[in-house]
Amino acid sequence: MATLSAPQIDAAPAQAIARQRLLVVIYANPDYYPPTYNAVKILGRHFQVTVIARNMDRPCCEWGEIEVIRTGEYASAVDKETASPLTKLTEYWNFCATVRRAVAEREPHVVYAYDAHGFVSALRARRRRSLPVIFHLHELPALKNASAYSLQSWITKLALHQTRAAALVVLPEPNRAKIWLQAAHDTRQAMIVPNCSSLDFFSSSSDLNELARIRFACRRLLCIGWMGESNGQREAVRAVAMVRTNVGLILVGPHASEFENELNDLAQNLGVQSRVSIEQWVPHSELASRFSGCAVGLSLYRPVSQNWEFNSSATNKVFEYSALGLPVVVPDRNSYREFFAGDEWVVYANPEDPASIARAIEFVLADRDRYVAMSLAARRAHEEKYNYEHVFAPALERILAMTQVG
């Protein structure tokens, strides 16, 4: 159907190691998915790992001895999304051919597929039904009212139809798992692996107790993530103007220049422009060093979709704040309260109400001793239960059992 383009190999093992082989398939750039990167690095301790990914956006991670094959012509994610239907179909056809070739040549003992595109390509590539294929789905694709003519809708239908063929189904959030498995008519329980940070995400030479006191005095708020109408940046700026003590706000993440202009105009109209800083995307590896002086983390997604409605354990930003030892303000929804029940460093607010957000911020910063206690609790939660090494352990155990690797 199409001419195959030579895949780009970013890294390869320094030497062949007598370990079982594991193939990771993802129709995205894994460099921009910290939980995927964390999982692959863990799997690389037990397997000889090859990653097949789409050649989109610039690589920004160090993969060491893990082989990463990037298929197709390079383009930005935006250019890939706006490509013609024929271009999209051709690219996916080539991607599937690369996966088939990798399965034939590397003879993996297990395939770990991220996203529906990767899962469908992996099932079509396997040469024997006994080859375990794991399906890890981060975000729910549109399950209703999708265009019958889009590649995405056809891939979603195929993935739903074939979910029961997966050796293991993994999602980051319980409600997302229920929605997907119900649509797939799969009566099994999915494995829930929250999108936590790795243990090495942040390590400070400073005493956290003292660092918390410094942060409390500086009173800077941190909001990381894609910026847009539904992601809480407008409400955060309005909340800054309502907090009764001076606080600063740093907004970090990909965004359109028009939206940045809108936020700057809003801050100026509210008289807080000098206290609001807006930055573009920052590599994950630099987040901790650049923003460890902030005092409170904000995650204010509005429930405009099932993914944003059920985002508690799926948003890695909350867990990055926890790793930094930051108290957080999150949406006041049942899914958040159920997941973070008993976590004293988590405070709830209505993400659509700036006054509610302001009250939550004031609560966190009202008392220094309580703030320090919340900071220590956040860091302790990361070290004890909300780190990727811990939450991925059950999945790793299942994978090792499938391949009988010790």
LUMRO-921939 format. One record per residue: x, y, z of N, C-alpha, C in turn. Coordinates in steps of 0.1 Angstrom, whole numbers, padded with zeros to 4 digits, always signed. Layout:
REM residues N
XYZXYZXYZ ...
//
This chain:
REM residues 406
+0008-0012+0000+0000+0000+0000+0009+0013+0000 +0020+0012+0007+0028+0024+0008+0043+0020+0009 +0051+0029+0005+0066+0026+0006+0070+0029+0020 +0078+0019+0026+0082+0021+0040+0094+0030+0040 +0094+0040+0050+0105+0048+0052+0114+0042+0062 +0127+0044+0061+0136+0038+0070+0135+0044+0084 +0133+0035+0094+0131+0041+0107+0144+0046+0113 +0142+0056+0122+0154+0063+0128+0156+0056+0141 +0168+0051+0144+0172+0045+0156+0180+0054+0165 +0174+0059+0176+0181+0069+0184+0191+0063+0193 +0189+0051+0198+0198+0045+0208+0197+0030+0207 +0208+0023+0210+0208+0009+0210+0216+0003+0221 +0214-0009+0226+0221-0015+0236+0236-0015+0233 +0244-0012+0243+0259-0012+0240+0264-0026+0237 +0257-0036+0242+0261-0049+0239+0249-0058+0241 +0250-0069+0234+0239-0079+0235+0239-0086+0249 +0228-0086+0255+0227-0091+0269+0218-0103+0268 +0222-0114+0275+0214-0126+0274+0202-0125+0283 +0193-0116+0279+0180-0114+0287+0169-0116+0277 +0157-0119+0283+0145-0120+0274+0142-0106+0268 +0135-0107+0257+0133-0094+0249+0119-0089+0251 +0117-0076+0253+0104-0070+0254+0103-0059+0244 +0092-0058+0237+0090-0048+0227+0079-0038+0232 +0082-0025+0232+0073-0015+0236+0068-0008+0223 +0055-0007+0222+0049+0000+0210+0041+0011+0214 +0043+0023+0209+0036+0035+0213+0035+0044+0200 +0022+0048+0197+0020+0057+0185+0021+0072+0190 +0031+0075+0196+0034+0089+0201+0049+0090+0204 +0053+0100+0210+0067+0102+0214+0068+0099+0229 +0074+0088+0233+0075+0085+0247+0083+0094+0255 +0091+0103+0249+0099+0113+0256+0090+0123+0263 +0077+0124+0259+0068+0134+0264+0058+0128+0273 +0060+0115+0277+0051+0108+0286+0059+0103+0298 +0061+0111+0308+0070+0106+0319+0066+0092+0325 +0053+0089+0327+0050+0076+0332+0055+0065+0323 +0054+0067+0310+0058+0057+0300+0074+0055+0301 +0080+0067+0302+0095+0066+0304+0099+0059+0316 +0092+0062+0327+0095+0055+0340+0093+0040+0339 +0082+0036+0332+0079+0021+0331+0090+0015+0322 +0094+0021+0311+0103+0015+0302+0117+0014+0309 +0121+0024+0317+0134+0023+0324+0133+0011+0334 +0122+0009+0341+0121-0002+0351+0122-0015+0343 +0114-0016+0332+0114-0029+0324+0128-0032+0319 +0136-0021+0316+0149-0023+0311+0159-0029+0321 +0155-0030+0333+0164-0036+0343+0162-0052+0342 +0151-0056+0336+0148-0070+0336+0148-0076+0322 +0146-0068+0312+0145-0072+0298+0154-0064+0289 +0157-0070+0277+0163-0063+0266+0152-0056+0259 +0151-0043+0260+0139-0035+0256+0142-0028+0243 +0132-0029+0234+0132-0021+0221+0119-0013+0222 +0119+0000+0219+0108+0009+0218+0105+0013+0204 +0093+0011+0199+0089+0016+0185+0079+0027+0187 +0083+0039+0182+0074+0051+0184+0073+0059+0171 +0063+0067+0171+0062+0076+0159+0072+0087+0160 +0077+0091+0149+0087+0102+0148+0081+0116+0148 +0077+0120+0160+0070+0133+0162+0076+0140+0174 +0078+0153+0173+0084+0162+0183+0098+0157+0186 +0107+0166+0190+0121+0163+0192+0123+0154+0204 +0132+0144+0203+0135+0136+0215+0141+0145+0226 +0138+0142+0238+0143+0150+0249+0148+0142+0262 +0148+0128+0260+0151+0120+0271+0164+0112+0268 +0171+0108+0278+0182+0099+0277+0177+0085+0279 +0179+0076+0269+0174+0062+0270+0184+0052+0274 +0197+0056+0274+0207+0046+0278+0208+0035+0269 +0208+0023+0274+0209+0011+0266+0196+0006+0259 +0185+0013+0261+0173+0010+0255+0172+0015+0241 +0169+0006+0232+0168+0009+0218+0155+0016+0215 +0156+0027+0208+0143+0035+0204+0143+0037+0189 +0133+0031+0183+0131+0032+0168+0120+0042+0166 +0123+0053+0158+0112+0062+0155+0109+0061+0141 +0096+0059+0138+0092+0055+0124+0086+0068+0117 +0088+0068+0104+0082+0078+0096+0090+0091+0095 +0085+0100+0087+0092+0113+0086+0089+0122+0098 +0099+0129+0102+0097+0138+0114+0087+0149+0111 +0079+0152+0121+0070+0163+0121+0065+0166+0135 +0061+0178+0137+0055+0181+0151+0042+0174+0153 +0038+0173+0165+0025+0167+0168+0013+0175+0162 +0014+0188+0161+0004+0196+0154+0003+0192+0140 +0015+0191+0133+0015+0188+0119+0009+0174+0116 +0012+0165+0125+0007+0151+0124-0008+0151+0125 -0013+0159+0135-0028+0160+0137-0035+0166+0125 -0029+0175+0119-0036+0183+0108-0033+0177+0094 -0026+0166+0094-0023+0160+0081-0035+0154+0074 -0035+0152+0061-0046+0147+0054-0049+0132+0058 -0062+0128+0056-0065+0114+0060-0056+0104+0053 -0053+0106+0040-0044+0097+0033-0030+0096+0039 -0025+0108+0043-0012+0108+0050-0012+0101+0063 -0023+0103+0070-0024+0096+0083-0025+0081+0081 -0033+0076+0072-0034+0062+0069-0021+0056+0064 -0014+0063+0056-0001+0058+0051+0009+0057+0062 +0009+0067+0071+0019+0067+0082+0016+0055+0091 +0003+0053+0094+0000+0042+0103+0003+0028+0097 +0001+0027+0084+0004+0015+0077+0019+0012+0078 +0027+0023+0076+0042+0021+0078+0046+0018+0092 +0039+0024+0101+0042+0021+0116+0039+0006+0118 +0027+0001+0114+0024-0013+0116+0034-0022+0109 +0039-0018+0097+0049-0026+0091+0062-0027+0099 +0066-0016+0105+0078-0016+0114+0076-0025+0126 +0064-0024+0132+0061-0033+0143+0062-0048+0139 +0056-0051+0127+0056-0065+0122+0071-0069+0120 +0079-0061+0114+0093-0064+0112+0100-0066+0125 +0098-0058+0135+0104-0059+0148+0100-0072+0155 +0088-0076+0154+0083-0088+0160+0090-0100+0153 +0091-0100+0140+0097-0111+0133+0112-0112+0136 +0119-0100+0136+0134-0100+0138+0138-0102+0152 +0132-0095+0161+0136-0095+0175+0130-0106+0183 +0119-0112+0178+0112-0123+0185+0110-0120+0200 +0103-0110+0203+0101-0106+0217+0093-0117+0225 +0095-0117+0238+0088-0126+0247+0075-0120+0252 +0074-0107+0251+0062-0100+0255+0062-0086+0248 +0050-0081+0245+0049-0068+0238+0040-0060+0248 +0046-0048+0250+0039-0038+0259+0034-0027+0250 +0021-0026+0248+0015-0016+0239+0009-0005+0246 +0013+0007+0243+0007+0019+0249-0002+0025+0238 -0014+0029+0242-0024+0035+0233-0030+0025+0224 -0042+0029+0218-0050+0020+0210-0043+0017+0197 -0036+0027+0191-0029+0025+0179-0018+0014+0181 -0010+0016+0191+0000+0006+0194-0005-0008+0197 -0016-0009+0204-0022-0022+0207-0027-0029+0195 -0034-0022+0186-0039-0028+0174-0027-0033+0165 -0017-0025+0164-0006-0028+0155+0002-0041+0161 +0002-0041+0175+0009-0053+0181+0002-0066+0179 -0012-0065+0180-0019-0078+0178-0018-0082+0164 -0018-0073+0154-0017-0077+0140-0003-0082+0137 +0006-0078+0145+0020-0082+0141+0024-0095+0147 +0018-0100+0158+0022-0112+0165+0020-0124+0156 +0030-0133+0156+0030-0144+0147+0024-0157+0154 +0023-0156+0167+0017-0167+0175+0008-0161+0186 -0003-0167+0188-0013-0162+0198-0007-0163+0212 +0003-0171+0214+0008-0173+0228+0017-0161+0232 +0020-0152+0222+0028-0141+0226+0020-0131+0234 +0023-0128+0246+0015-0119+0254+0016-0105+0249 +0005-0098+0248+0004-0084+0244-0003-0077+0256 +0004-0067+0262-0002-0059+0273-0007-0046+0267 -0019-0042+0271-0025-0030+0266-0026-0020+0277 -0018-0009+0276-0018+0001+0286-0024+0014+0279 -0035+0018+0284-0042+0029+0278-0042+0041+0288 -0036+0052+0284-0035+0064+0293-0048+0071+0293 -0052+0075+0281-0064+0084+0280-0075+0077+0272 -0088+0079+0275-0099+0074+0268-0100+0081+0255 -0101+0074+0243-0105+0081+0231-0120+0083+0231 -0124+0091+0221-0139+0093+0220-0146+0080+0217 -0156+0076+0226-0163+0064+0224-0176+0066+0218 -0181+0078+0217-0194+0082+0211-0192+0094+0201 -0200+0094+0191-0201+0105+0182-0188+0108+0175 -0180+0098+0173-0167+0099+0166-0170+0098+0151 -0162+0105+0143-0164+0105+0128-0162+0090+0123 -0171+0086+0115-0170+0072+0110-0158+0072+0099 -0153+0083+0095-0143+0083+0085-0129+0086+0090 -0127+0087+0103-0114+0090+0108-0107+0078+0112 -0093+0078+0110-0085+0067+0114-0087+0064+0129 -0087+0075+0137-0088+0073+0152-0101+0065+0155 -0112+0068+0149-0124+0060+0152-0123+0046+0149 -0117+0043+0137-0116+0029+0134-0106+0021+0143 -0095+0028+0147-0086+0022+0156-0093+0019+0169 -0101+0029+0174-0108+0027+0187-0117+0015+0186 -0124+0014+0175-0134+0002+0174-0126-0011+0174 -0115-0011+0167-0107-0024+0167-0101-0027+0180 -0096-0016+0187-0091-0018+0201-0101-0023+0210 -0113-0018+0210-0124-0023+0219-0127-0037+0215 -0128-0040+0203-0132-0054+0199-0121-0064+0203 -0108-0060+0204-0098-0069+0206-0092-0068+0221 -0098-0060+0229-0093-0058+0243-0092-0071+0250 -0102-0080+0248-0102-0093+0255-0090-0102+0251 -0083-0098+0240-0071-0106+0236-0059-0102+0243 -0060-0091+0251-0048-0086+0258-0045-0095+0270 -0032-0097+0272-0029-0105+0284-0031-0098+0297 -0031-0085+0296-0033-0076+0308-0037-0062+0302 -0047-0056+0309-0051-0043+0306-0048-0034+0317 -0041-0023+0314-0036-0013+0324-0042+0001+0321 -0047+0007+0331-0051+0021+0330-0046+0029+0342 -0045+0042+0342-0040+0049+0353-0051+0053+0363 -0064+0051+0360-0075+0057+0369-0086+0047+0369 -0092+0044+0380-0102+0033+0381-0115+0036+0373 -0120+0048+0372-0132+0051+0365-0130+0050+0350 -0118+0054+0345-0115+0052+0331-0114+0038+0328 -0109+0030+0337-0108+0015+0334-0122+0009+0333 -0131+0013+0342-0145+0008+0341-0152+0011+0328 -0150+0024+0324-0156+0029+0311-0151+0021+0299 -0138+0019+0299-0132+0012+0287-0136-0003+0287 -0135-0009+0298-0138-0024+0299-0152-0027+0296 -0161-0018+0301-0175-0020+0298-0178-0018+0284 -0172-0008+0277-0174-0006+0263-0168-0018+0255 -0158-0024+0260-0151-0036+0253-0158-0049+0257 -0168-0049+0266-0174-0061+0270-0164-0071+0276 -0155-0065+0283-0145-0073+0290-0148-0073+0305 -0150-0085+0310-0154-0086+0324-0143-0087+0334 -0131-0086+0329-0119-0087+0338-0117-0074+0345 -0109-0074+0356-0105-0062+0363-0092-0057+0356 -0092-0044+0353-0079-0038+0348-0070-0036+0360 -0057-0035+0356-0047-0032+0366-0046-0016+0366 -0046-0010+0378-0045+0004+0379-0031+0008+0383 -0025+0016+0374-0011+0021+0376-0012+0036+0375 -0013+0043+0387-0013+0057+0386-0001+0063+0380 -0002+0075+0374+0009+0082+0367+0018+0089+0377 +0024+0082+0385+0033+0088+0396+0047+0091+0390 +0054+0099+0398+0068+0103+0395+0077+0092+0400 +0089+0091+0394+0099+0082+0399+0105+0087+0411 +0112+0078+0418+0118+0082+0431+0130+0092+0429 +0135+0092+0417+0147+0101+0415+0142+0114+0408 +0129+0117+0408+0124+0130+0401+0130+0142+0409 +0130+0141+0422+0135+0153+0430+0142+0148+0442 +0154+0152+0444+0162+0149+0456+0169+0162+0459 +0167+0167+0471+0173+0180+0475+0183+0178+0486 +0194+0185+0484+0204+0185+0495+0200+0193+0507 +0190+0201+0505+0184+0209+0517+0175+0201+0525 +0175+0205+0538+0165+0199+0547+0151+0203+0543 +0142+0194+0540+0129+0197+0535+0121+0206+0545 +0124+0204+0558+0117+0212+0568+0121+0227+0567 +0134+0229+0564+0138+0243+0562+0134+0248+0549 +0134+0240+0538+0130+0244+0525+0115+0248+0525 +0107+0240+0533+0093+0244+0534+0091+0258+0540 +0099+0261+0550+0098+0274+0556+0102+0285+0546 +0112+0283+0538+0115+0292+0527+0104+0294+0517 +0099+0283+0513+0087+0283+0504+0076+0291+0509 +0073+0288+0522+0061+0295+0528+0063+0310+0528 +0075+0314+0530+0078+0329+0530+0077+0335+0516 +0081+0327+0506+0081+0332+0492+0067+0332+0486 +0058+0322+0489+0044+0321+0485+0042+0322+0470 +0049+0313+0463+0047+0312+0449+0039+0299+0446 +0029+0301+0437+0020+0290+0433+0026+0285+0420 +0024+0272+0418+0029+0265+0405+0018+0258+0399 +0016+0261+0386+0006+0253+0378+0012+0248+0365 +0014+0235+0364+0021+0229+0353+0011+0222+0344 +0012+0223+0331+0004+0215+0322-0001+0223+0310 -0007+0216+0301-0012+0222+0289-0021+0234+0293 -0020+0245+0286-0028+0256+0289-0040+0258+0279 -0051+0261+0285-0063+0262+0276-0075+0265+0284 -0086+0267+0277-0099+0271+0283-0103+0263+0295 -0101+0249+0294-0106+0240+0304-0096+0236+0315 -0084+0242+0314-0073+0237+0323-0070+0245+0335 -0078+0256+0338-0077+0263+0350-0068+0275+0351 -0061+0278+0340-0052+0289+0341-0059+0303+0343 -0070+0305+0336-0077+0317+0339-0082+0318+0353 -0088+0308+0358-0093+0308+0372-0082+0310+0382 -0070+0304+0379-0058+0306+0388-0054+0321+0389 -0054+0327+0377-0050+0341+0377-0060+0350+0385 -0073+0347+0383-0084+0354+0390-0082+0351+0405 -0079+0339+0409-0077+0335+0423-0066+0343+0430 -0055+0345+0422-0044+0353+0427-0048+0367+0432 -0057+0373+0424-0062+0386+0427-0071+0386+0439 -0077+0374+0443-0086+0373+0454-0079+0370+0467 -0068+0363+0466-0061+0359+0479-0057+0372+0486 -0060+0371+0499-0058+0384+0507-0044+0387+0511 -0034+0378+0508-0020+0381+0510-0014+0380+0496 -0003+0387+0494+0004+0386+0481+0010+0372+0478 +0005+0367+0467+0011+0354+0462+0015+0356+0448 +0025+0348+0444+0029+0348+0430+0024+0336+0423 +0023+0336+0410+0018+0324+0402+0027+0322+0390 +0032+0310+0389+0040+0306+0377+0032+0295+0369 +0029+0299+0357+0021+0290+0348+0031+0284+0338 +0032+0271+0337+0042+0264+0329+0035+0254+0320 +0038+0254+0307+0032+0244+0298+0030+0249+0284 +0028+0240+0275+0026+0244+0261+0013+0252+0260 +0014+0262+0251+0002+0271+0249+0003+0279+0237 -0008+0284+0232-0008+0293+0220-0005+0307+0225 +0002+0315+0216+0005+0328+0220-0007+0337+0222 -0018+0334+0216-0031+0341+0218-0036+0339+0232 -0034+0327+0237-0039+0324+0251-0030+0331+0261 -0017+0331+0258-0008+0338+0267-0011+0353+0268 -0014+0359+0256-0018+0373+0256-0031+0376+0264 -0040+0366+0263-0053+0367+0270-0050+0367+0285 -0041+0358+0290-0038+0357+0304-0031+0369+0309 -0022+0375+0301-0015+0387+0304-0024+0399+0306 -0034+0400+0296-0044+0410+0297-0052+0409+0309 -0056+0397+0312-0064+0394+0324-0057+0398+0337 -0044+0394+0338-0036+0398+0349-0034+0413+0351 -0032+0419+0339-0031+0434+0340-0044+0441+0344 -0055+0436+0339-0068+0442+0343-0071+0440+0358 -0066+0429+0364-0068+0425+0378-0057+0432+0387 -0047+0438+0381-0037+0444+0389-0027+0434+0394 -0025+0423+0388-0016+0413+0394-0005+0409+0383 -0004+0416+0373+0005+0413+0362+0020+0410+0367 +0024+0418+0377+0038+0417+0382+0040+0404+0390 +0028+0397+0394+0029+0385+0402+0026+0373+0394 +0024+0374+0381+0020+0362+0372+0031+0361+0362 +0037+0349+0361+0047+0345+0352+0043+0334+0343 +0044+0335+0330+0040+0325+0321+0052+0319+0313 +0053+0306+0313+0064+0300+0306+0059+0289+0297 +0066+0287+0286+0063+0276+0277+0067+0262+0283 +0066+0252+0275+0069+0238+0280+0083+0237+0285 +0085+0231+0296+0099+0228+0302+0101+0213+0302 +0112+0208+0298+0115+0194+0298+0113+0188+0312 +0108+0176+0312+0105+0170+0325+0117+0169+0334 +0128+0167+0328+0141+0166+0336+0145+0179+0343 +0139+0190+0339+0143+0203+0344+0133+0209+0354 +0121+0202+0355+0110+0208+0363+0114+0209+0378 +0120+0199+0383+0123+0199+0398+0133+0210+0401 +0144+0211+0393+0154+0221+0396+0150+0235+0394 +0141+0237+0385+0136+0251+0382+0125+0256+0391 +0117+0247+0396+0105+0251+0403+0104+0246+0418 +0115+0241+0423+0115+0235+0436+0113+0246+0447 +0114+0259+0444+0112+0269+0453+0097+0273+0455 +0088+0268+0447+0074+0271+0448+0068+0265+0460 +0057+0270+0464+0050+0267+0477+0038+0258+0476 +0030+0260+0465+0017+0252+0464+0016+0248+0449 +0011+0236+0447+0009+0231+0433-0006+0232+0430 -0009+0236+0418-0023+0237+0414-0026+0228+0402 -0037+0220+0403-0042+0212+0392-0057+0214+0391 -0061+0221+0381-0075+0226+0382-0083+0223+0369 -0082+0210+0365-0089+0206+0353-0104+0206+0355 -0111+0212+0345-0126+0212+0346-0131+0200+0340 -0142+0194+0344-0148+0181+0339-0154+0182+0325 -0147+0187+0315-0153+0189+0302-0153+0176+0294 -0146+0165+0298-0146+0153+0291-0144+0142+0302 -0146+0129+0298-0144+0118+0307-0129+0118+0312 -0120+0121+0304-0106+0121+0308-0104+0132+0319 -0109+0144+0317-0107+0154+0327-0116+0152+0340 -0128+0146+0338-0137+0142+0349-0130+0132+0358 -0123+0122+0352-0117+0111+0360-0102+0112+0358 -0096+0122+0365-0082+0126+0362-0073+0124+0375 -0079+0120+0386-0072+0121+0399-0058+0114+0399 -0058+0101+0395-0045+0094+0395-0039+0093+0381 -0045+0100+0372-0040+0100+0358-0032+0112+0355 -0033+0123+0363-0025+0135+0360-0012+0134+0367 -0001+0133+0360+0012+0132+0367+0016+0144+0374 +0010+0156+0371+0014+0168+0377+0012+0168+0393 +0001+0162+0397-0002+0162+0411+0009+0153+0418 +0014+0143+0412+0024+0134+0418+0038+0141+0417 +0040+0149+0407+0052+0157+0407+0053+0167+0418 +0041+0173+0421+0040+0182+0433+0043+0175+0445 +0038+0163+0447+0040+0155+0458+0055+0151+0460 +0062+0148+0449+0076+0145+0449+0084+0157+0454 +0079+0169+0450+0086+0181+0454+0083+0185+0469 +0073+0178+0475+0069+0182+0488+0060+0194+0488 +0051+0195+0478+0042+0207+0478+0028+0203+0481 +0021+0210+0490+0007+0208+0491+0000+0212+0478 -0011+0206+0475-0018+0208+0462-0032+0212+0464 -0037+0220+0454-0051+0223+0453-0057+0215+0441 -0067+0207+0442-0072+0199+0432-0087+0201+0431 -0093+0196+0420-0108+0197+0418-0115+0190+0429 -0126+0196+0434-0134+0190+0444-0144+0181+0437 -0140+0169+0433-0148+0158+0427-0147+0145+0434 -0157+0137+0433-0156+0124+0441-0144+0116+0437 -0140+0115+0424-0129+0107+0421-0116+0111+0427 -0114+0124+0429-0103+0129+0437-0104+0126+0451 -0115+0128+0457-0117+0126+0472-0115+0111+0475 -0120+0102+0466-0118+0088+0468-0104+0084+0467 -0097+0089+0457-0083+0084+0456-0074+0090+0466 -0075+0103+0470-0066+0109+0479-0072+0110+0493 -0081+0101+0496-0087+0100+0510-0076+0099+0520 -0076+0108+0530-0066+0107+0541-0053+0114+0538 -0052+0119+0526-0039+0127+0523-0041+0141+0527 -0035+0145+0538-0036+0158+0544-0030+0169+0536 -0022+0166+0526-0015+0176+0518-0023+0180+0506 -0035+0174+0504-0044+0176+0493-0056+0185+0498 -0058+0196+0491-0069+0205+0494-0078+0206+0482 -0091+0207+0484-0101+0207+0473-0107+0221+0471 -0110+0223+0458-0116+0236+0454-0125+0233+0441 -0134+0242+0439-0142+0241+0426-0133+0248+0415 -0129+0240+0405-0120+0245+0395-0126+0256+0386 -0139+0258+0387-0146+0268+0379-0149+0280+0387 -0145+0281+0400-0148+0292+0409-0135+0298+0415 -0130+0309+0409-0118+0315+0415-0118+0317+0430 -0130+0321+0435-0131+0324+0449-0128+0311+0457 -0133+0300+0453-0131+0287+0459-0116+0283+0459 -0110+0286+0448-0095+0283+0446-0088+0292+0456 -0092+0305+0456-0085+0314+0465-0086+0310+0480 -0098+0305+0484-0099+0301+0498-0090+0289+0501 -0089+0280+0491-0081+0268+0493-0066+0272+0495 -0062+0282+0486-0048+0287+0487-0045+0293+0501 -0055+0302+0505-0054+0308+0518-0053+0298+0529 -0061+0287+0528-0060+0277+0539-0046+0271+0540 -0040+0268+0528-0027+0261+0528-0017+0271+0534 -0018+0284+0531-0007+0293+0535-0011+0301+0548 -0021+0297+0555-0026+0305+0566-0017+0303+0579 -0011+0291+0580-0003+0288+0592+0010+0281+0588 +0022+0287+0592+0034+0281+0588+0036+0267+0593 +0034+0264+0605+0036+0251+0610+0027+0240+0603 +0015+0244+0600+0006+0235+0593+0011+0233+0579 +0016+0244+0573+0021+0243+0559+0033+0233+0559 +0042+0235+0568+0054+0226+0569+0050+0211+0570 +0040+0209+0579+0035+0195+0581+0029+0190+0568 +0021+0198+0561+0016+0194+0548+0026+0190+0538 +0037+0199+0538+0048+0196+0528+0055+0183+0531 +0058+0181+0544+0064+0168+0548+0055+0156+0545 +0042+0158+0546+0033+0147+0543+0032+0144+0528 +0033+0155+0520+0033+0153+0506+0046+0145+0501 +0057+0149+0507+0070+0142+0503+0069+0128+0508 +0064+0126+0520+0063+0112+0526+0054+0103+0517 +0043+0109+0512+0034+0101+0504+0041+0097+0491 +0049+0106+0485+0057+0102+0473+0067+0091+0477 +0074+0092+0487+0084+0081+0491+0078+0068+0494 +0066+0068+0500+0060+0056+0505+0050+0049+0496 +0042+0057+0489+0031+0051+0481+0029+0057+0467 +0032+0070+0465+0030+0076+0452+0042+0078+0443 +0050+0067+0442+0062+0067+0433+0060+0056+0423 +0066+0058+0411+0063+0049+0400+0069+0035+0403 +0080+0034+0410+0085+0021+0413+0076+0013+0422 +0068+0020+0430+0059+0013+0439+0046+0009+0431 +0040+0018+0424+0027+0016+0418+0029+0006+0406 +0040+0006+0400+0042-0003+0388+0046-0017+0392 +0050-0019+0405+0054-0032+0409+0045-0044+0406 +0031-0042+0409+0022-0053+0406+0022-0057+0391 +0023-0046+0382+0023-0049+0368+0036-0056+0364 +0047-0052+0370+0060-0058+0367+0060-0073+0371 +0054-0075+0383+0053-0089+0388+0045-0098+0378 +0034-0092+0372+0026-0100+0363+0034-0103+0350 +0042-0093+0345+0049-0094+0333+0061-0104+0335 +0067-0104+0346+0078-0114+0349+0072-0128+0350 +0060-0129+0355+0054-0142+0356+0050-0147+0342 +0046-0138+0333+0043-0142+0319+0055-0148+0312 +0066-0142+0315+0079-0146+0308+0088-0155+0317 +0084-0157+0329+0091-0165+0339+0106-0159+0340 +0106-0146+0341+0119-0139+0344+0120-0136+0359 +0131-0139+0365+0133-0137+0379+0140-0124+0381 
//
